[in-house]
């Protein structure tokens, strides 16, 4: 069952742009997208992402299956895990101002449910850093995506 944001707060523009682009990439990539995530976490499951602060609430979910990976806005009921953090923590991770371990140990990243899915945070942050340093024509689009995400965080 699908659950929408009950707080009636607007989504964070940086988080929303990041995950809506990831969602499009998974839809276009199909099997390739599945292999990307399953390289990091070889498990089936439902994972909710919750980014909340006093001004915004952004919620996304991922469905990891043997055949594909899909994502969408909102929460899925009965998810195996929920990853929670503030948009500012996610921005700091993307800017490399803090690292995954520090954020996890200081409570910046919290988990409800199966803790094995927290590796997804590391996966997305690591690939975002690669995007910022990518070269060539493919790198141009990856750098543009990264710059746009960071600009949306700045304007918030």
C-alpha positions in Angstrom: 0.0 0.0 0.0 1.2 3.5 -0.9 1.3 6.3 1.8 1.8 9.9 0.9 3.4 12.7 3.0 1.0 13.3 5.8 2.8 16.4 7.1 1.6 18.6 4.1 5.1 20.1 3.9 6.6 20.8 0.4 9.3 18.5 -0.8 13.0 19.6 -0.6 14.0 20.7 -4.2 17.4 19.1 -4.0 16.3 15.8 -2.7 13.3 15.8 -5.1 15.4 16.5 -8.1 18.0 13.9 -7.1 15.5 11.1 -6.7 13.2 12.0 -9.6 16.3 11.8 -11.9 17.4 8.5 -10.3 13.8 7.2 -10.8 14.0 8.2 -14.6 17.4 6.5 -14.9 16.1 3.3 -13.4 13.1 3.3 -15.7 15.3 3.9 -18.8 18.1 1.5 -17.6 15.9 -1.5 -16.9 18.1 -4.5 -16.3 21.3 -2.4 -16.2 19.8 -0.3 -13.3 19.0 -3.5 -11.4 22.5 -4.7 -11.8 23.9 -1.4 -10.5 22.1 -1.5 -7.2 22.3 -5.3 -6.7 26.0 -5.1 -7.0 25.9 -3.2 -3.8 23.1 -5.0 -2.1 22.1 -8.4 -3.2 18.7 -8.6 -1.5 15.0 -8.2 -2.4 13.0 -5.8 -0.5 11.1 -2.5 0.0 13.0 0.5 1.2 11.5 3.9 2.2 13.6 7.1 2.2 12.4 9.9 4.5 14.0 13.4 4.3 12.4 15.7 6.8 13.2 19.0 8.5 11.1 21.9 9.7 10.5 23.3 6.2 10.2 20.2 4.0 9.3 16.5 3.8 10.4 14.4 0.9 9.6 10.7 0.8 10.6 8.1 -1.8 10.5 4.3 -1.9 12.6 1.7 -3.8 11.5 -1.8 -4.7 14.4 -4.1 -5.1 13.5 -7.3 -7.0 15.3 -10.0 -8.8 14.1 -8.6 -12.2 14.4 -4.9 -11.7 14.7 -1.9 -9.4 11.9 0.6 -9.3 11.3 3.8 -7.3 8.6 6.4 -6.7 7.4 9.1 -4.5 5.9 8.4 -1.1 6.1 5.4 1.2 5.2 1.8 0.8 3.5 0.2 3.7 5.3 -2.8 5.2 8.7 -1.7 3.9 11.6 -3.8 5.1 13.6 -0.7 6.0 13.2 3.1 6.3 16.2 5.4 5.9 15.8 8.7 7.6 17.9 11.9 7.4 17.5 15.6 7.1 18.0 17.1 3.7 21.0 19.1 5.1 22.7 15.8 6.0 22.1 14.5 2.5 23.5 17.7 1.0 26.6 17.5 3.3 27.1 13.9 2.1 26.8 15.0 -1.6 29.2 17.9 -1.1 31.6 15.6 0.7 31.5 17.8 3.8 30.8 14.7 5.9 31.3 11.0 5.3 28.8 8.2 5.5 30.3 6.6 8.6 30.3 9.9 10.6 26.7 10.7 9.6 25.6 7.2 10.6 27.4 7.2 13.9 26.3 10.7 14.9 22.6 10.0 14.2 22.5 12.0 10.9 21.4 8.8 9.2 18.8 6.7 11.0 17.4 3.3 10.1 14.1 1.7 11.0 13.9 -2.0 10.1 16.6 -4.0 8.4 19.9 -2.1 8.7 21.5 -3.9 5.7 19.8 -1.4 3.4 21.7 1.6 4.7 24.4 0.6 2.1 22.1 2.3 -0.4 23.0 5.7 1.0 26.7 5.0 0.4 25.9 3.7 -3.1 24.1 6.8 -4.2 26.6 9.2 -2.6 29.6 7.4 -4.1 28.0 7.5 -7.5 27.1 11.1 -7.1 30.8 11.9 -6.4 31.8 9.9 -9.5 29.3 12.0 -11.5 30.9 15.3 -10.3 34.3 14.0 -11.6 33.2 12.3 -14.8 34.9 13.2 -18.1 34.0 13.2 -21.7 30.5 13.5 -23.3 28.9 11.1 -20.9 30.6 13.0 -18.1 29.2 16.3 -19.3 25.6 15.1 -18.6 26.6 13.5 -15.2 28.4 16.7 -14.1 25.4 18.8 -15.2 23.1 16.6 -13.2 25.3 16.9 -10.1 25.6 20.7 -10.5 21.9 21.0 -10.8 21.2 19.0 -7.7 23.7 21.1 -5.7 22.2 24.3 -7.0 18.7 23.2 -5.9 20.0 22.6 -2.4 21.6 26.1 -2.4 18.4 27.8 -3.5 16.4 26.2 -0.7 
